[in-house]
Amino acid sequence: MTREAITPRVPDGRFDLNGKPYMADAKGGLKPVEMIKAQDLLQDEVTRKIVGYALELSDQIARFKEHTWAHPSWMTKAEADASPKVARWRKRERIINRLLAWWERDHCLAARAAAARRARWTLYRCGEGPDPREG
């Protein structure tokens, strides 16, 4: 079986109108095939062939994913809990979550404080608020 037989058929993109073959251009308009350069037709043919191979490969990957994810879990929960590698991952995950919580808390507080200072200064400059330096 040759590669050509394996590759799914991609339409050649030709339309027959009044007995003449046309192809769509980049703007969506139809152009007679005899008006298209041979180099452009060859490039279109090669591109369609590559897309055919890509579609077949995409189908194979989809089947592979289905078979892989349909299989029972490779590691049971008890095995995962007993694994030192999983324990390290979980410890790292806890540390990262704590660091993220600290970062968000401190930076959100700092951002809120800075916004409040800017608002107080803006009110002071407009003459509608007290001097922010006074407390």
Rosetta constraint file for C-alpha pairs under 8 A:
AtomPair CA 1 CA 5 HARMONIC 6.38 0.50
AtomPair CA 1 CA 6 HARMONIC 7.33 0.50
AtomPair CA 2 CA 6 HARMONIC 6.67 0.50
AtomPair CA 3 CA 7 HARMONIC 6.11 0.50
AtomPair CA 6 CA 56 HARMONIC 7.88 0.50
AtomPair CA 7 CA 49 HARMONIC 7.97 0.50
AtomPair CA 7 CA 52 HARMONIC 5.56 0.50
AtomPair CA 7 CA 53 HARMONIC 5.51 0.50
AtomPair CA 7 CA 56 HARMONIC 6.18 0.50
AtomPair CA 8 CA 52 HARMONIC 5.49 0.50
AtomPair CA 8 CA 53 HARMONIC 7.32 0.50
AtomPair CA 8 CA 55 HARMONIC 7.26 0.50
AtomPair CA 8 CA 56 HARMONIC 6.42 0.50
AtomPair CA 9 CA 52 HARMONIC 6.49 0.50
AtomPair CA 10 CA 48 HARMONIC 6.33 0.50
AtomPair CA 10 CA 49 HARMONIC 7.39 0.50
AtomPair CA 10 CA 51 HARMONIC 7.61 0.50
AtomPair CA 10 CA 52 HARMONIC 5.87 0.50
AtomPair CA 11 CA 48 HARMONIC 7.97 0.50
AtomPair CA 12 CA 45 HARMONIC 7.47 0.50
AtomPair CA 12 CA 48 HARMONIC 7.41 0.50
AtomPair CA 13 CA 23 HARMONIC 5.97 0.50
AtomPair CA 13 CA 24 HARMONIC 7.28 0.50
AtomPair CA 14 CA 21 HARMONIC 6.03 0.50
AtomPair CA 14 CA 22 HARMONIC 5.46 0.50
AtomPair CA 14 CA 23 HARMONIC 4.85 0.50
AtomPair CA 14 CA 24 HARMONIC 7.70 0.50
AtomPair CA 15 CA 21 HARMONIC 5.46 0.50
AtomPair CA 15 CA 22 HARMONIC 5.04 0.50
AtomPair CA 15 CA 23 HARMONIC 6.15 0.50
AtomPair CA 16 CA 20 HARMONIC 5.36 0.50
AtomPair CA 16 CA 21 HARMONIC 4.54 0.50
AtomPair CA 16 CA 22 HARMONIC 6.13 0.50
AtomPair CA 17 CA 21 HARMONIC 6.48 0.50
AtomPair CA 17 CA 22 HARMONIC 7.10 0.50
AtomPair CA 20 CA 32 HARMONIC 7.24 0.50
AtomPair CA 21 CA 32 HARMONIC 6.08 0.50
AtomPair CA 21 CA 33 HARMONIC 5.86 0.50
AtomPair CA 22 CA 30 HARMONIC 5.85 0.50
AtomPair CA 22 CA 31 HARMONIC 5.28 0.50
AtomPair CA 22 CA 32 HARMONIC 4.31 0.50
AtomPair CA 22 CA 33 HARMONIC 5.18 0.50
AtomPair CA 23 CA 30 HARMONIC 5.41 0.50
AtomPair CA 23 CA 31 HARMONIC 5.39 0.50
AtomPair CA 23 CA 32 HARMONIC 6.37 0.50
AtomPair CA 23 CA 33 HARMONIC 6.15 0.50
AtomPair CA 24 CA 28 HARMONIC 5.47 0.50
AtomPair CA 24 CA 29 HARMONIC 5.37 0.50
AtomPair CA 24 CA 30 HARMONIC 4.42 0.50
AtomPair CA 24 CA 31 HARMONIC 6.11 0.50
AtomPair CA 25 CA 29 HARMONIC 5.52 0.50
AtomPair CA 25 CA 30 HARMONIC 6.19 0.50
AtomPair CA 25 CA 31 HARMONIC 6.65 0.50
AtomPair CA 31 CA 35 HARMONIC 6.98 0.50
AtomPair CA 31 CA 36 HARMONIC 7.48 0.50
AtomPair CA 32 CA 36 HARMONIC 7.01 0.50
AtomPair CA 36 CA 40 HARMONIC 6.73 0.50
AtomPair CA 36 CA 41 HARMONIC 6.88 0.50
AtomPair CA 37 CA 41 HARMONIC 6.42 0.50
AtomPair CA 38 CA 42 HARMONIC 6.15 0.50
AtomPair CA 39 CA 43 HARMONIC 6.13 0.50
AtomPair CA 40 CA 44 HARMONIC 6.08 0.50
AtomPair CA 41 CA 45 HARMONIC 6.17 0.50
AtomPair CA 42 CA 46 HARMONIC 6.22 0.50
AtomPair CA 43 CA 47 HARMONIC 6.09 0.50
AtomPair CA 44 CA 48 HARMONIC 6.13 0.50
AtomPair CA 45 CA 49 HARMONIC 6.21 0.50
AtomPair CA 46 CA 50 HARMONIC 6.20 0.50
AtomPair CA 47 CA 51 HARMONIC 6.13 0.50
AtomPair CA 48 CA 52 HARMONIC 6.15 0.50
AtomPair CA 49 CA 53 HARMONIC 6.46 0.50
AtomPair CA 50 CA 54 HARMONIC 6.16 0.50
AtomPair CA 51 CA 55 HARMONIC 6.08 0.50
AtomPair CA 52 CA 56 HARMONIC 6.37 0.50
AtomPair CA 53 CA 57 HARMONIC 6.16 0.50
AtomPair CA 54 CA 58 HARMONIC 5.98 0.50
AtomPair CA 55 CA 59 HARMONIC 6.22 0.50
AtomPair CA 56 CA 60 HARMONIC 6.33 0.50
AtomPair CA 57 CA 61 HARMONIC 6.23 0.50
AtomPair CA 58 CA 62 HARMONIC 6.16 0.50
AtomPair CA 59 CA 63 HARMONIC 6.23 0.50
AtomPair CA 60 CA 64 HARMONIC 6.14 0.50
AtomPair CA 61 CA 65 HARMONIC 6.14 0.50
AtomPair CA 62 CA 66 HARMONIC 6.22 0.50
AtomPair CA 63 CA 67 HARMONIC 6.24 0.50
AtomPair CA 64 CA 68 HARMONIC 6.06 0.50
AtomPair CA 65 CA 69 HARMONIC 5.95 0.50
AtomPair CA 66 CA 70 HARMONIC 5.83 0.50
AtomPair CA 67 CA 71 HARMONIC 6.32 0.50
AtomPair CA 75 CA 79 HARMONIC 5.93 0.50
AtomPair CA 75 CA 80 HARMONIC 6.20 0.50
AtomPair CA 76 CA 80 HARMONIC 6.17 0.50
AtomPair CA 77 CA 81 HARMONIC 6.08 0.50
AtomPair CA 78 CA 82 HARMONIC 6.20 0.50
AtomPair CA 79 CA 83 HARMONIC 6.12 0.50
AtomPair CA 80 CA 86 HARMONIC 6.04 0.50
AtomPair CA 81 CA 86 HARMONIC 6.73 0.50
AtomPair CA 81 CA 87 HARMONIC 6.77 0.50
AtomPair CA 82 CA 86 HARMONIC 7.90 0.50
AtomPair CA 82 CA 87 HARMONIC 7.79 0.50
AtomPair CA 83 CA 87 HARMONIC 6.44 0.50
AtomPair CA 84 CA 88 HARMONIC 6.22 0.50
AtomPair CA 85 CA 89 HARMONIC 6.26 0.50
AtomPair CA 86 CA 90 HARMONIC 6.14 0.50
AtomPair CA 87 CA 91 HARMONIC 6.17 0.50
AtomPair CA 88 CA 92 HARMONIC 6.10 0.50
AtomPair CA 89 CA 93 HARMONIC 6.05 0.50
AtomPair CA 90 CA 94 HARMONIC 6.21 0.50
AtomPair CA 91 CA 95 HARMONIC 6.29 0.50
AtomPair CA 92 CA 96 HARMONIC 6.09 0.50
AtomPair CA 93 CA 97 HARMONIC 6.10 0.50
AtomPair CA 94 CA 98 HARMONIC 6.20 0.50
AtomPair CA 95 CA 99 HARMONIC 6.20 0.50
AtomPair CA 96 CA 100 HARMONIC 6.11 0.50
AtomPair CA 97 CA 101 HARMONIC 6.13 0.50
AtomPair CA 98 CA 102 HARMONIC 6.14 0.50
AtomPair CA 99 CA 103 HARMONIC 6.03 0.50
AtomPair CA 100 CA 104 HARMONIC 6.07 0.50
AtomPair CA 101 CA 105 HARMONIC 6.04 0.50
AtomPair CA 102 CA 106 HARMONIC 6.05 0.50
AtomPair CA 103 CA 107 HARMONIC 5.87 0.50
AtomPair CA 104 CA 108 HARMONIC 5.64 0.50
AtomPair CA 105 CA 109 HARMONIC 6.10 0.50
AtomPair CA 106 CA 110 HARMONIC 6.12 0.50
AtomPair CA 107 CA 111 HARMONIC 5.93 0.50
AtomPair CA 108 CA 112 HARMONIC 6.08 0.50
AtomPair CA 109 CA 113 HARMONIC 6.12 0.50
AtomPair CA 110 CA 114 HARMONIC 6.11 0.50
AtomPair CA 111 CA 115 HARMONIC 6.14 0.50
AtomPair CA 112 CA 116 HARMONIC 6.17 0.50
AtomPair CA 113 CA 117 HARMONIC 6.23 0.50
AtomPair CA 114 CA 118 HARMONIC 6.23 0.50
AtomPair CA 115 CA 119 HARMONIC 6.14 0.50
AtomPair CA 116 CA 120 HARMONIC 6.17 0.50
AtomPair CA 117 CA 121 HARMONIC 6.20 0.50
AtomPair CA 117 CA 132 HARMONIC 7.75 0.50
AtomPair CA 118 CA 122 HARMONIC 6.05 0.50
AtomPair CA 119 CA 123 HARMONIC 6.18 0.50
AtomPair CA 120 CA 124 HARMONIC 6.15 0.50
AtomPair CA 120 CA 129 HARMONIC 6.96 0.50
AtomPair CA 120 CA 130 HARMONIC 7.94 0.50
AtomPair CA 120 CA 132 HARMONIC 6.16 0.50
AtomPair CA 121 CA 125 HARMONIC 6.12 0.50
AtomPair CA 121 CA 131 HARMONIC 7.60 0.50
AtomPair CA 121 CA 132 HARMONIC 6.33 0.50
AtomPair CA 122 CA 126 HARMONIC 6.25 0.50
AtomPair CA 123 CA 127 HARMONIC 6.25 0.50
AtomPair CA 123 CA 128 HARMONIC 5.14 0.50
AtomPair CA 123 CA 129 HARMONIC 4.90 0.50
AtomPair CA 123 CA 130 HARMONIC 7.79 0.50
AtomPair CA 124 CA 128 HARMONIC 5.81 0.50
AtomPair CA 124 CA 129 HARMONIC 4.57 0.50
AtomPair CA 124 CA 130 HARMONIC 5.76 0.50
AtomPair CA 124 CA 131 HARMONIC 5.79 0.50
AtomPair CA 124 CA 132 HARMONIC 7.19 0.50
AtomPair CA 125 CA 129 HARMONIC 7.97 0.50
AtomPair CA 130 CA 134 HARMONIC 7.87 0.50
AtomPair CA 131 CA 135 HARMONIC 7.94 0.50
